[in-house]
């Protein structure tokens, strides 16, 4: 329900003065026969609602609301946003801000709607004492369920507010409130997932001192929607270190939680010092028994600097990159088994030389995959990168991320670089 304040007298436009098209449509709807008027009003409302909530971004939704309100009834519209007990000033103003009522009045109305003892829909509407006689004003709380997210504030000079317009503006406010509720829930889930992801990535394992490592993680997109990409290192016996890169399918909190489950099972299984393919086999068996666990790809690399070799095993994951001391890069071939969680097994290991000074790079598919491009072409682009001699691991990762425009990737990117050396 919206509180609306009609003007004392009706404003008649002078010759040649423009009248908002949507206002004409509303007036025409009210002047038409009952059946035609209802249909016309429904069309106006449907068109206005279609432009609200096109994204899960709260400021964008508020801007769409004020634009729709002005298209519907002319005048000026703004939003007060409520977060906790804090109410903002006017935001996302569409139209002439000088027409809006005193913000203190609108804030008081919003606080009344937010009072637990009152039903937001039945808050008594007060006339704005400072409003000129020729001005109409409306303040509609943005309510969804029992929550109040702020208010839509609308005002217009001259032309009075018709009852039908007040009803339509109130419906717009209710629709926007529903989208704001979803936007805030979406933001909270992403924040929680991000906190979980950062906590996990902030606790990497420690390799043996005969191996240098560097790790980078880049979330995809402006909204930092967290996925299930992860890296890990596990110390094994006899100076060997197990390097791991994995990618749980999907994004958000569920993917981050499943990533943590895979990472925990990896640490437990790897402590038995099994060959990489047997580690994958046991991880697959464990995850396949959990119906809600999302599938994941995973690449294991057991690095043995003493023997100058690396043993690889893949569960549906892309091959690693090997960078020679002279800067030439190649992709290491290896047998690829099914993703973890399928219960199909069938993993195999492959061993390659890994000399002191050579760099091994493990990565998730977000680094190379591009929309509409064959994966072989994507991998070839990575292998074609040439690296300056003498670069440290951080410089190597900077070169890779820069040459492949990884900061604009459509998926999360996790990269782990490792280089054996003798002390």
VEXNUDO-784937 format. One line per field, with one value per residue (C-alpha): residue in three letters; x negated, y, z negated; residue number from 1. Coordinates in nm, 2 decimals, decimal comma. Last residue first. Example, Ala and Ser with C-alpha at 12.3 -4.5 7.8 and 13.67 -1.06 7.14 Angstrom:
REM residues 2
type: c(SER | ALA);
X: c(-1,37 | -1,23);
Y: c(-0,11 | -0,45);
Z: c(-0,71 | -0,78);
seq: c(2 | 1);
***
This chain:
REM residues 423
type: c(UNK | UNK | UNK | UNK | UNK | UNK | UNK | UNK | UNK | UNK | UNK | UNK | UNK | UNK | UNK | UNK | UNK | UNK | UNK | UNK | UNK | UNK | UNK | UNK | UNK | UNK | UNK | UNK | UNK | UNK | UNK | UNK | UNK | UNK | UNK | UNK | UNK | UNK | UNK | UNK | UNK | UNK | UNK | UNK | UNK | UNK | UNK | UNK | UNK | UNK | UNK | UNK | UNK | UNK | UNK | UNK | UNK | UNK | UNK | UNK | UNK | UNK | UNK | UNK | UNK | UNK | UNK | UNK | UNK | UNK | UNK | UNK | UNK | UNK | UNK | UNK | UNK | UNK | UNK | UNK | UNK | UNK | UNK | UNK | UNK | UNK | UNK | UNK | UNK | UNK | UNK | UNK | UNK | UNK | UNK | UNK | UNK | UNK | UNK | UNK | UNK | UNK | UNK | UNK | UNK | UNK | UNK | UNK | UNK | UNK | UNK | UNK | UNK | UNK | UNK | UNK | UNK | UNK | UNK | UNK | UNK | UNK | UNK | UNK | UNK | UNK | UNK | UNK | UNK | UNK | UNK | UNK | UNK | UNK | UNK | UNK | UNK | UNK | UNK | UNK | UNK | UNK | UNK | UNK | UNK | UNK | UNK | UNK | UNK | UNK | UNK | UNK | UNK | UNK | UNK | UNK | UNK | UNK | UNK | UNK | UNK | UNK | UNK | UNK | UNK | UNK | UNK | UNK | UNK | UNK | UNK | UNK | UNK | UNK | UNK | UNK | UNK | UNK | UNK | UNK | UNK | UNK | UNK | UNK | UNK | UNK | UNK | UNK | UNK | UNK | UNK | UNK | UNK | UNK | UNK | UNK | UNK | UNK | UNK | UNK | UNK | UNK | UNK | UNK | UNK | UNK | UNK | UNK | UNK | UNK | UNK | UNK | UNK | UNK | UNK | UNK | UNK | UNK | UNK | UNK | UNK | UNK | UNK | UNK | UNK | UNK | UNK | UNK | UNK | UNK | UNK | UNK | UNK | UNK | UNK | UNK | UNK | UNK | UNK | UNK | UNK | UNK | UNK | UNK | UNK | UNK | UNK | UNK | UNK | UNK | UNK | UNK | UNK | UNK | UNK | UNK | UNK | UNK | UNK | UNK | UNK | UNK | UNK | UNK | UNK | UNK | UNK | UNK | UNK | UNK | UNK | UNK | UNK | UNK | UNK | UNK | UNK | UNK | UNK | UNK | UNK | UNK | UNK | UNK | UNK | UNK | UNK | UNK | UNK | UNK | UNK | UNK | UNK | UNK | UNK | UNK | UNK | UNK | UNK | UNK | UNK | UNK | UNK | UNK | UNK | UNK | UNK | UNK | UNK | UNK | UNK | UNK | UNK | UNK | UNK | UNK | UNK | UNK | UNK | UNK | UNK | UNK | UNK | UNK | UNK | UNK | UNK | UNK | UNK | UNK | UNK | UNK | UNK | UNK | UNK | UNK | UNK | UNK | UNK | UNK | UNK | UNK | UNK | UNK | UNK | UNK | UNK | UNK | UNK | UNK | UNK | UNK | UNK | UNK | UNK | UNK | UNK | UNK | UNK | UNK | UNK | UNK | UNK | UNK | UNK | UNK | UNK | UNK | UNK | UNK | UNK | UNK | UNK | UNK | UNK | UNK | UNK | UNK | UNK | UNK | UNK | UNK | UNK | UNK | UNK | UNK | UNK | UNK | UNK | UNK | UNK | UNK | UNK | UNK | UNK | UNK | UNK | UNK | UNK | UNK | UNK | UNK | UNK | UNK | UNK | UNK | UNK | UNK | UNK | UNK | UNK | UNK | UNK | UNK | UNK | UNK | UNK | UNK | UNK | UNK | UNK | UNK | UNK);
X: c(-7,04 | -6,94 | -6,64 | -6,30 | -6,06 | -5,68 | -5,40 | -5,04 | -4,76 | -4,39 | -4,16 | -3,78 | -3,57 | -3,49 | -3,85 | -3,91 | -4,19 | -4,33 | -4,43 | -4,63 | -4,96 | -4,91 | -4,82 | -5,11 | -5,37 | -5,27 | -5,29 | -5,64 | -5,73 | -5,61 | -5,81 | -6,14 | -6,25 | -6,61 | -6,54 | -6,25 | -5,94 | -5,79 | -5,42 | -5,33 | -5,23 | -4,95 | -4,81 | -4,83 | -4,62 | -4,34 | -4,37 | -4,33 | -4,03 | -3,85 | -3,73 | -3,37 | -3,40 | -3,75 | -3,93 | -4,29 | -4,31 | -3,96 | -4,06 | -4,25 | -4,63 | -4,95 | -5,28 | -5,61 | -5,93 | -6,27 | -6,57 | -6,67 | -6,55 | -6,20 | -6,19 | -5,84 | -5,64 | -5,28 | -5,01 | -4,68 | -4,32 | -4,04 | -3,79 | -3,43 | -3,28 | -3,17 | -3,28 | -3,62 | -3,63 | -3,71 | -4,07 | -4,33 | -4,65 | -4,95 | -5,12 | -5,33 | -5,25 | -5,56 | -5,73 | -6,06 | -6,20 | -6,57 | -6,54 | -6,26 | -5,90 | -5,67 | -5,29 | -5,05 | -4,78 | -4,41 | -4,19 | -3,95 | -4,10 | -4,47 | -4,78 | -5,14 | -5,48 | -5,76 | -6,13 | -6,47 | -6,54 | -6,62 | -6,38 | -6,09 | -5,76 | -5,44 | -5,20 | -4,82 | -4,56 | -4,19 | -3,85 | -3,54 | -3,20 | -2,96 | -2,89 | -2,51 | -2,51 | -2,80 | -2,93 | -3,10 | -3,31 | -3,48 | -3,54 | -3,68 | -3,92 | -4,04 | -4,11 | -4,27 | -4,52 | -4,58 | -4,67 | -4,91 | -5,11 | -5,03 | -5,21 | -4,96 | -4,93 | -4,79 | -4,46 | -4,40 | -4,51 | -4,31 | -4,00 | -4,02 | -4,07 | -3,78 | -3,56 | -3,68 | -3,60 | -3,26 | -3,20 | -3,34 | -3,11 | -2,80 | -2,90 | -2,91 | -3,01 | -2,98 | -3,19 | -3,47 | -3,82 | -4,14 | -4,51 | -4,75 | -5,12 | -5,26 | -5,61 | -5,90 | -6,20 | -6,21 | -5,86 | -5,57 | -5,49 | -5,15 | -5,08 | -4,74 | -4,55 | -4,18 | -3,91 | -3,55 | -3,39 | -3,35 | -3,14 | -3,36 | -3,09 | -3,31 | -3,39 | -3,59 | -3,79 | -4,17 | -4,39 | -4,77 | -5,02 | -5,40 | -5,62 | -5,99 | -6,10 | -6,40 | -6,27 | -5,99 | -5,65 | -5,44 | -5,06 | -4,85 | -4,64 | -4,54 | -4,36 | -4,12 | -4,05 | -4,01 | -3,76 | -3,56 | -3,54 | -3,45 | -3,18 | -3,03 | -3,05 | -2,89 | -2,61 | -2,56 | -2,55 | -2,29 | -2,08 | -2,11 | -2,01 | -1,72 | -1,58 | -1,64 | -1,44 | -1,14 | -1,17 | -1,16 | -0,83 | -0,68 | -0,79 | -0,65 | -0,32 | -0,31 | -0,37 | -0,08 | 0,16 | 0,06 | 0,11 | 0,46 | 0,55 | 0,44 | 0,15 | 0,21 | 0,03 | -0,14 | -0,46 | -0,54 | -0,69 | -0,80 | -0,99 | -1,04 | -1,13 | -1,39 | -1,46 | -1,17 | -1,15 | -0,84 | -0,76 | -0,91 | -0,87 | -1,01 | -0,81 | -0,60 | -0,64 | -0,42 | -0,42 | -0,19 | -0,28 | -0,05 | 0,03 | -0,34 | -0,48 | -0,63 | -0,38 | -0,43 | -0,09 | -0,11 | -0,03 | 0,05 | -0,17 | 0,07 | -0,14 | -0,45 | -0,26 | -0,37 | -0,53 | -0,84 | -0,91 | -1,05 | -0,75 | -0,78 | -1,15 | -1,07 | -0,81 | -1,07 | -1,33 | -1,08 | -1,01 | -1,39 | -1,45 | -1,24 | -1,01 | -1,14 | -1,09 | -1,44 | -1,59 | -1,46 | -1,42 | -1,55 | -1,74 | -1,93 | -1,98 | -1,82 | -1,98 | -2,06 | -1,88 | -2,08 | -1,90 | -2,00 | -2,05 | -1,77 | -1,79 | -1,60 | -1,51 | -1,44 | -1,16 | -1,08 | -0,78 | -0,63 | -0,37 | -0,47 | -0,80 | -0,90 | -0,82 | -1,00 | -1,31 | -1,30 | -1,27 | -1,54 | -1,78 | -1,69 | -1,75 | -2,09 | -2,18 | -2,08 | -2,27 | -2,11 | -2,02 | -1,71 | -1,52 | -1,28 | -1,23 | -0,95 | -0,76 | -0,69 | -0,57 | -0,34 | -0,20 | -0,11 | 0,04 | 0,25 | 0,37 | 0,48 | 0,67 | 0,84 | 0,94 | 1,08 | 1,31 | 1,42 | 1,49 | 1,21 | 1,15 | 0,92 | 0,72 | 0,69 | 0,56 | 0,30 | 0,20 | 0,17 | -0,04 | -0,26 | -0,30 | -0,42 | -0,23 | -0,42 | -0,31 | -0,20 | 0,10 | 0,08 | 0,12 | 0,40 | 0,29 | 0,56 | 0,60 | 0,52 | 0,24 | 0,28 | 0,06 | -0,01 | -0,10 | -0,14 | 0,00);
Y: c(-2,63 | -2,80 | -2,68 | -2,80 | -2,54 | -2,53 | -2,31 | -2,34 | -2,16 | -2,12 | -1,93 | -1,88 | -1,88 | -1,61 | -1,49 | -1,11 | -1,12 | -1,42 | -1,21 | -1,50 | -1,31 | -1,13 | -1,44 | -1,64 | -1,36 | -1,28 | -1,65 | -1,66 | -1,34 | -1,49 | -1,81 | -1,62 | -1,53 | -1,62 | -1,67 | -1,47 | -1,68 | -1,77 | -1,83 | -2,07 | -2,35 | -2,13 | -2,05 | -2,42 | -2,50 | -2,27 | -2,41 | -2,76 | -2,65 | -2,53 | -2,17 | -2,05 | -1,91 | -1,91 | -2,18 | -2,11 | -2,00 | -2,10 | -2,46 | -2,49 | -2,48 | -2,67 | -2,52 | -2,71 | -2,51 | -2,64 | -2,51 | -2,85 | -3,12 | -3,27 | -3,59 | -3,74 | -4,01 | -4,11 | -4,24 | -4,42 | -4,37 | -4,62 | -4,52 | -4,51 | -4,39 | -4,06 | -3,84 | -3,75 | -3,67 | -3,96 | -4,06 | -3,88 | -4,04 | -3,80 | -3,57 | -3,28 | -2,95 | -2,77 | -2,43 | -2,28 | -2,02 | -2,13 | -2,29 | -2,51 | -2,45 | -2,75 | -2,70 | -2,93 | -3,14 | -3,05 | -3,24 | -3,52 | -3,71 | -3,68 | -3,85 | -3,73 | -3,85 | -3,60 | -3,66 | -3,54 | -3,85 | -3,63 | -3,36 | -3,60 | -3,42 | -3,61 | -3,42 | -3,47 | -3,32 | -3,30 | -3,26 | -3,24 | -3,39 | -3,24 | -3,42 | -3,46 | -3,84 | -3,91 | -4,26 | -4,13 | -3,89 | -4,17 | -4,40 | -4,11 | -4,00 | -4,36 | -4,39 | -4,04 | -4,14 | -4,47 | -4,27 | -4,05 | -4,34 | -4,39 | -4,20 | -4,30 | -3,93 | -3,87 | -4,03 | -3,79 | -3,48 | -3,57 | -3,64 | -3,29 | -3,12 | -3,30 | -3,19 | -2,83 | -2,82 | -2,95 | -2,66 | -2,41 | -2,55 | -2,53 | -2,17 | -2,03 | -2,18 | -2,49 | -2,80 | -2,85 | -2,77 | -2,92 | -2,85 | -3,07 | -3,09 | -3,38 | -3,32 | -3,57 | -3,53 | -3,90 | -3,92 | -3,70 | -3,33 | -3,22 | -2,92 | -2,78 | -2,58 | -2,50 | -2,41 | -2,46 | -2,14 | -1,79 | -1,53 | -1,22 | -0,98 | -0,83 | -1,16 | -1,46 | -1,52 | -1,51 | -1,75 | -1,75 | -1,99 | -1,99 | -2,29 | -2,36 | -2,72 | -2,86 | -2,71 | -2,97 | -2,83 | -2,67 | -2,70 | -2,40 | -2,23 | -1,89 | -2,08 | -2,24 | -1,92 | -1,73 | -1,98 | -1,98 | -1,61 | -1,60 | -1,85 | -1,65 | -1,33 | -1,50 | -1,63 | -1,29 | -1,12 | -1,36 | -1,31 | -0,93 | -0,95 | -1,19 | -0,94 | -0,65 | -0,84 | -0,88 | -0,51 | -0,41 | -0,60 | -0,44 | -0,09 | -0,14 | -0,25 | 0,07 | 0,28 | 0,11 | 0,17 | 0,54 | 0,57 | 0,43 | 0,67 | 0,97 | 1,19 | 1,55 | 1,73 | 2,05 | 1,94 | 1,57 | 1,36 | 1,00 | 0,83 | 0,45 | 0,32 | 0,11 | -0,26 | -0,35 | -0,72 | -0,90 | -1,05 | -0,82 | -0,45 | -0,15 | 0,12 | 0,35 | 0,72 | 0,94 | 1,31 | 1,55 | 1,92 | 2,22 | 2,30 | 2,32 | 2,04 | 2,15 | 1,96 | 1,63 | 1,46 | 1,16 | 0,80 | 0,57 | 0,26 | -0,02 | -0,19 | -0,19 | -0,37 | -0,20 | -0,35 | -0,44 | -0,08 | -0,07 | 0,10 | 0,37 | 0,41 | 0,45 | 0,72 | 0,90 | 0,88 | 1,02 | 1,32 | 1,37 | 1,36 | 1,68 | 1,62 | 1,56 | 1,83 | 1,97 | 1,63 | 1,69 | 1,36 | 1,01 | 0,99 | 0,66 | 0,75 | 0,98 | 0,96 | 0,62 | 0,45 | 0,26 | 0,03 | -0,29 | -0,18 | 0,05 | 0,21 | 0,54 | 0,54 | 0,83 | 0,94 | 1,26 | 1,37 | 1,15 | 0,88 | 0,56 | 0,66 | 0,82 | 0,51 | 0,29 | 0,50 | 0,50 | 0,12 | 0,06 | 0,27 | 0,07 | -0,26 | -0,14 | -0,04 | -0,39 | -0,60 | -0,94 | -0,82 | -0,75 | -0,67 | -0,40 | -0,34 | -0,60 | -0,44 | -0,12 | -0,30 | -0,53 | -0,23 | -0,03 | -0,35 | -0,41 | -0,05 | -0,09 | -0,41 | -0,27 | 0,04 | -0,16 | -0,36 | -0,06 | 0,17 | 0,42 | 0,73 | 0,55 | 0,39 | 0,72 | 0,88 | 0,60 | 0,63 | 1,01 | 0,97 | 0,72 | 0,97 | 1,24 | 1,57 | 1,83 | 2,19 | 2,32 | 2,51 | 2,51 | 2,19 | 2,19 | 2,14 | 2,01 | 2,17 | 2,08 | 1,83 | 1,47 | 1,31 | 0,94 | 0,67 | 0,34 | 0,00);
Z: c(0,23 | 0,55 | 0,76 | 0,85 | 1,01 | 0,94 | 1,09 | 0,97 | 1,16 | 1,06 | 1,30 | 1,25 | 1,56 | 1,83 | 1,84 | 1,84 | 1,58 | 1,77 | 2,07 | 2,20 | 2,24 | 1,91 | 1,70 | 1,85 | 1,82 | 1,46 | 1,37 | 1,51 | 1,32 | 1,00 | 1,07 | 1,12 | 1,47 | 1,56 | 1,93 | 2,07 | 2,14 | 2,48 | 2,51 | 2,79 | 2,55 | 2,41 | 2,76 | 2,85 | 2,54 | 2,66 | 3,02 | 2,88 | 2,67 | 2,98 | 2,95 | 2,94 | 2,59 | 2,46 | 2,26 | 2,16 | 1,80 | 1,71 | 1,77 | 1,44 | 1,43 | 1,35 | 1,45 | 1,43 | 1,45 | 1,55 | 1,36 | 1,21 | 1,45 | 1,48 | 1,68 | 1,74 | 1,58 | 1,67 | 1,44 | 1,51 | 1,40 | 1,49 | 1,22 | 1,33 | 0,99 | 1,15 | 0,86 | 1,00 | 1,37 | 1,61 | 1,69 | 1,90 | 2,01 | 2,02 | 2,27 | 2,13 | 2,29 | 2,42 | 2,35 | 2,46 | 2,22 | 2,23 | 1,89 | 2,03 | 1,94 | 1,90 | 1,92 | 1,75 | 1,92 | 1,89 | 1,64 | 1,67 | 1,38 | 1,46 | 1,33 | 1,35 | 1,23 | 1,23 | 1,27 | 1,16 | 0,94 | 0,64 | 0,76 | 0,73 | 0,82 | 0,79 | 1,01 | 0,97 | 1,19 | 1,09 | 1,26 | 1,04 | 1,01 | 0,76 | 0,44 | 0,37 | 0,43 | 0,20 | 0,27 | 0,59 | 0,39 | 0,19 | 0,50 | 0,70 | 0,43 | 0,40 | 0,77 | 0,78 | 0,51 | 0,70 | 1,02 | 0,82 | 0,67 | 0,30 | 0,02 | -0,26 | -0,35 | 0,00 | -0,10 | -0,39 | -0,21 | 0,10 | -0,11 | -0,26 | 0,07 | 0,22 | -0,07 | -0,05 | 0,32 | 0,24 | 0,01 | 0,26 | 0,53 | 0,30 | 0,20 | 0,56 | 0,89 | 1,09 | 1,16 | 0,91 | 1,05 | 0,92 | 0,91 | 0,71 | 0,65 | 0,46 | 0,32 | 0,30 | 0,07 | -0,03 | -0,17 | -0,06 | -0,14 | 0,00 | 0,22 | 0,30 | 0,56 | 0,60 | 0,84 | 0,70 | 0,80 | 0,65 | 0,82 | 0,79 | 0,92 | 1,19 | 1,35 | 1,29 | 0,97 | 1,01 | 0,81 | 0,83 | 0,68 | 0,67 | 0,59 | 0,52 | 0,46 | 0,28 | -0,05 | -0,05 | 0,02 | -0,24 | -0,21 | -0,13 | -0,40 | -0,25 | 0,04 | -0,20 | -0,39 | -0,06 | 0,07 | -0,25 | -0,26 | 0,11 | 0,06 | -0,23 | -0,03 | 0,27 | 0,06 | -0,10 | 0,24 | 0,37 | 0,06 | 0,11 | 0,48 | 0,40 | 0,15 | 0,39 | 0,65 | 0,42 | 0,32 | 0,68 | 0,74 | 0,43 | 0,54 | 0,88 | 0,73 | 0,52 | 0,83 | 1,00 | 0,71 | 0,69 | 1,07 | 1,05 | 0,76 | 0,98 | 0,87 | 0,94 | 1,22 | 1,11 | 0,96 | 0,93 | 0,65 | 0,60 | 0,31 | 0,33 | -0,01 | -0,20 | -0,22 | -0,45 | -0,55 | -0,67 | -0,33 | -0,08 | -0,14 | 0,04 | -0,14 | 0,09 | 0,04 | 0,26 | 0,33 | 0,52 | 0,56 | 0,64 | 0,28 | 0,20 | -0,02 | -0,35 | -0,57 | -0,39 | -0,44 | -0,66 | -0,56 | -0,85 | -0,84 | -0,73 | -0,46 | -0,68 | -0,96 | -1,28 | -1,59 | -1,40 | -1,30 | -0,95 | -0,80 | -1,06 | -0,97 | -0,60 | -0,68 | -0,90 | -0,62 | -0,37 | -0,60 | -0,66 | -0,28 | -0,24 | 0,06 | 0,41 | 0,67 | 0,63 | 0,75 | 1,10 | 1,28 | 1,20 | 0,87 | 0,81 | 0,44 | 0,19 | -0,15 | -0,31 | -0,59 | -0,85 | -1,10 | -0,91 | -0,55 | -0,43 | -0,09 | -0,01 | 0,36 | 0,60 | 0,84 | 1,02 | 1,22 | 1,49 | 1,39 | 1,56 | 1,72 | 1,40 | 1,20 | 1,45 | 1,43 | 1,05 | 1,03 | 1,29 | 1,08 | 0,77 | 0,96 | 1,08 | 0,72 | 0,60 | 0,86 | 0,93 | 1,28 | 1,49 | 1,18 | 1,31 | 1,68 | 1,73 | 1,44 | 1,64 | 1,95 | 1,75 | 1,56 | 1,88 | 2,03 | 1,71 | 1,72 | 2,08 | 2,00 | 1,70 | 1,89 | 2,18 | 1,95 | 1,75 | 2,05 | 2,12 | 1,91 | 1,66 | 1,94 | 2,12 | 1,80 | 1,77 | 2,13 | 2,11 | 1,80 | 1,99 | 2,27 | 2,03 | 2,11 | 2,31 | 2,30 | 2,64 | 2,51 | 2,13 | 1,93 | 1,68 | 1,32 | 1,09 | 0,75 | 0,39 | 0,48 | 0,39 | 0,12 | 0,16 | -0,09 | 0,09 | 0,00);
seq: c(423 | 422 | 421 | 420 | 419 | 418 | 417 | 416 | 415 | 414 | 413 | 412 | 411 | 410 | 409 | 408 | 407 | 406 | 405 | 404 | 403 | 402 | 401 | 400 | 399 | 398 | 397 | 396 | 395 | 394 | 393 | 392 | 391 | 390 | 389 | 388 | 387 | 386 | 385 | 384 | 383 | 382 | 381 | 380 | 379 | 378 | 377 | 376 | 375 | 374 | 373 | 372 | 371 | 370 | 369 | 368 | 367 | 366 | 365 | 364 | 363 | 362 | 361 | 360 | 359 | 358 | 357 | 356 | 355 | 354 | 353 | 352 | 351 | 350 | 349 | 348 | 347 | 346 | 345 | 344 | 343 | 342 | 341 | 340 | 339 | 338 | 337 | 336 | 335 | 334 | 333 | 332 | 331 | 330 | 329 | 328 | 327 | 326 | 325 | 324 | 323 | 322 | 321 | 320 | 319 | 318 | 317 | 316 | 315 | 314 | 313 | 312 | 311 | 310 | 309 | 308 | 307 | 306 | 305 | 304 | 303 | 302 | 301 | 300 | 299 | 298 | 297 | 296 | 295 | 294 | 293 | 292 | 291 | 290 | 289 | 288 | 287 | 286 | 285 | 284 | 283 | 282 | 281 | 280 | 279 | 278 | 277 | 276 | 275 | 274 | 273 | 272 | 271 | 270 | 269 | 268 | 267 | 266 | 265 | 264 | 263 | 262 | 261 | 260 | 259 | 258 | 257 | 256 | 255 | 254 | 253 | 252 | 251 | 250 | 249 | 248 | 247 | 246 | 245 | 244 | 243 | 242 | 241 | 240 | 239 | 238 | 237 | 236 | 235 | 234 | 233 | 232 | 231 | 230 | 229 | 228 | 227 | 226 | 225 | 224 | 223 | 222 | 221 | 220 | 219 | 218 | 217 | 216 | 215 | 214 | 213 | 212 | 211 | 210 | 209 | 208 | 207 | 206 | 205 | 204 | 203 | 202 | 201 | 200 | 199 | 198 | 197 | 196 | 195 | 194 | 193 | 192 | 191 | 190 | 189 | 188 | 187 | 186 | 185 | 184 | 183 | 182 | 181 | 180 | 179 | 178 | 177 | 176 | 175 | 174 | 173 | 172 | 171 | 170 | 169 | 168 | 167 | 166 | 165 | 164 | 163 | 162 | 161 | 160 | 159 | 158 | 157 | 156 | 155 | 154 | 153 | 152 | 151 | 150 | 149 | 148 | 147 | 146 | 145 | 144 | 143 | 142 | 141 | 140 | 139 | 138 | 137 | 136 | 135 | 134 | 133 | 132 | 131 | 130 | 129 | 128 | 127 | 126 | 125 | 124 | 123 | 122 | 121 | 120 | 119 | 118 | 117 | 116 | 115 | 114 | 113 | 112 | 111 | 110 | 109 | 108 | 107 | 106 | 105 | 104 | 103 | 102 | 101 | 100 | 99 | 98 | 97 | 96 | 95 | 94 | 93 | 92 | 91 | 90 | 89 | 88 | 87 | 86 | 85 | 84 | 83 | 82 | 81 | 80 | 79 | 78 | 77 | 76 | 75 | 74 | 73 | 72 | 71 | 70 | 69 | 68 | 67 | 66 | 65 | 64 | 63 | 62 | 61 | 60 | 59 | 58 | 57 | 56 | 55 | 54 | 53 | 52 | 51 | 50 | 49 | 48 | 47 | 46 | 45 | 44 | 43 | 42 | 41 | 40 | 39 | 38 | 37 | 36 | 35 | 34 | 33 | 32 | 31 | 30 | 29 | 28 | 27 | 26 | 25 | 24 | 23 | 22 | 21 | 20 | 19 | 18 | 17 | 16 | 15 | 14 | 13 | 12 | 11 | 10 | 9 | 8 | 7 | 6 | 5 | 4 | 3 | 2 | 1);
***
